[in-house]
Amino acid sequence: MTYEADPNDATESVVLECDLPEPPAKVWKALTEPALLAAWLLPNDIRPEPGARFAFQADAEAGGGTIECEVLDVDAPRLLRYSWRAADAGRDARDRALDSVVTFVLAETADGGTHLRLIHDGFPADALQQVASLAMATPKVVSLDRERLRRRASPITATVRGGLRWAA
């Protein structure tokens, strides 16, 4: 008996990249210290240790609720990977829980700053297509535009004390 992959099992990723003028060690702190992470993302109790469980408390703008996470991989100050699941997460059309994984990859730039790559993956292809369709149909409900990302990222810029340039 052979197993054939179901094309409906395909997943999609959202990838964002930016360059920060601060060194990787400083950006790492903004990703792994609860107070600094809360300053630009959400209140949390992160512990950057493999297997550590923590939670984000989403604000009203983000839809409220708790996001349960588990640290999957740590290689300070280069890599942080954790699972991401909203406590009240919906289910896809095949009744699977909508779980995803967030990965931060930091690399030192030639000028001593940090190239930060954020990968949020594990979205069922059909779910990401629905989000994209909704964003196109009702941009005020779901806004994925670059200006909103800049506004949301401005606190991380302040946290690491520098400017932010979005990758092309």
N, C-alpha and C positions, 0 to 999 in steps of 0.2 A: 504494500500500500504506500503510495506516495502522497505527499502533502503539496498542494499548489497554493501559492499565496493568493489571497482574496484581494482583488484590486480595491475593494472598499476599505481595506486595512491601511491604505496609504495615508501617511501623515504629512503635514505641511509645517513650515517654520516661519517665524517672523524674525528677521535679522536687522539689527540697527548697529551702526558703527559711528564712532566719533573719536576725535583727537582731543586730549586734554593736556594743558601745559604742565600739569603737576606730575611728579614721578609715580610709578606704579605703587610704591609702598603707601603713598598718601591716598591714592584712589582706592586701594585695597581697604583702607580703614573706612572709607565712605560706603563700602559694600558689606563690611563685616562687623562694624560696631553699631549696636542697636540704636543709639541716639543719633548717630550720623546717618544711618540708613533711613531712619524715620524722618529726618529732615528733608529728604528728597523723594522718598517713596511712601512708606506707610509705617505706623507704629508696629513694633515687632519685638521678639525676644530671641533673635538669631544667636547661634553659637557656631562658629565656623569649624566644626569638628565632624568628620564622617559619621553618619548615623544619628546625629543630633536632630531632634524634632523641634520645630518652632512654628510660630504663627504670625501672620500679618493681620492687622485689623483694618479692613477697608473702610475708607471714609464714604460719606454720602455721594460725593462726586464719582467715586469708583464703584458705586452700587451697594456699598455697605457689606457687612458680613465678615466672616473669618476665612482666611486663606491658610490652609494647613500645608506645611512644608517639611521636607526631610533633606538634610545635607547628604548628597550622594558622593561628592568628590571635592577635595580641597588640595591645592598646590599653591600655597601662599608665596608671593603675591601675584601669581599668574593665572590661576583657574579656580573658579567657584561654580559648583553645579548643585542645584537642588530641585526637588520635585515641587509642584505647585498645583494645589487642588482647592477650589473654593468649597467650603463646608456644605453649601447649598448648591453645589455644582449640578448643572443639568445633565441630561444623558443625550447621546446622539440618537439618530434614527434607528440604530441597531441596539439601543438600550445599553450602550457602554458608557461608563463614567468618563467624563471629560477631564482626564489627567494630562498634565504637560510637565515639561522640564525647562528650567531657566538655567542658562550657562553664561557666565561672564568670563571672557578671555582678555587678559591684559598683556600688552607687549610694550616694552620701552621703545620710544621713538628716537630718531637720530639726535634730536635736540634735548633729550632727557625727559620728555613728557611721556604720556601714555596713550597708546592706541587701544581703545576699549571696544570690544565686540560683544554685543548681547545677542544671544540666540534663545528664542523662546519657541520650543518645538514640541511636537506631539499632538498637534491639533489634527483631528480627522479632516481629510481633504474637503469633505462636504461641509463640515462646520466652518472652516475658514472661508470657503466660498460664500456661505450664507452671511458671514460677517462682512465680507467685502461687498456683497450685493446690497446689504442693508446700509453700509456706509455710502455707497453710491446713490441709493434712493433717498436716504434721510441723513445727510451729513451732520445735522445738529444732534442726532441721537448717537451716532458712532462716528467720531472724527479721528481719522488716522493721518491727518495732514501734518506736514513738517512743522508748521507754526505751533500747533498744539503740543507736539513732541518737544519743541524748544521751550515752551512755557513750563511743561512738566519737568524738563531736565534742568531748568535754571537753578533749582535748589542744589542739585548735585554739583553744579558749577560753583556755586557759592561755598559749598561744603569743602571742595578741594581747592578753592581760591584760584580761579582762573577762567579763561574764556572757553568757549565750546565751538568746535567747527564740525558740522555734520559731514560725513563722508558722502561723496557724490553718488 
